[in-house]
Amino acid sequence: MHIKAEPLPTPLPCTGARLRRLTRRTTAFYESYLRELDLRLTQYSILMHLGSAPQALTELADRLEMDRTTLTRGLRPLLRQGWVEERRGADARMRLYQLTDGGLAMRERAQARWAEAQLALEAVLGRSFADALNQRLEEALSRLKPALPEDN
């Protein structure tokens, strides 16, 4: 006797493609505010996660949920500007990063521009919609994390 398998449901439109489009538009929106500081959104995130205490590259990459190669690329312009400094750790292979005084000052300026961008985004989307979106995104992140291999 042959048991007929249930047909698979038709998938919804691609969530990944929609999220990528949303990410590109949202990034462009924030970067229009950060442009006068010559900052990209990823660089702003790095500035916000660094402080005056040295941090290991791997620790920083984990907190940002970013691979080390992408993080290293994002750090380069911040190092060139003198906003971040790199040092060797106790192990010569370990690299430590921290904000310089100029980096702390830039982070403060960037935070003010980010706040303007955030309020403007909330005005465009509606504050309650933005809040609900943030909550759903956090929920999606927490559901996806355990579904991925550990190195993600």
Disulfide bonds with the S-S distance in Angstrom:
none
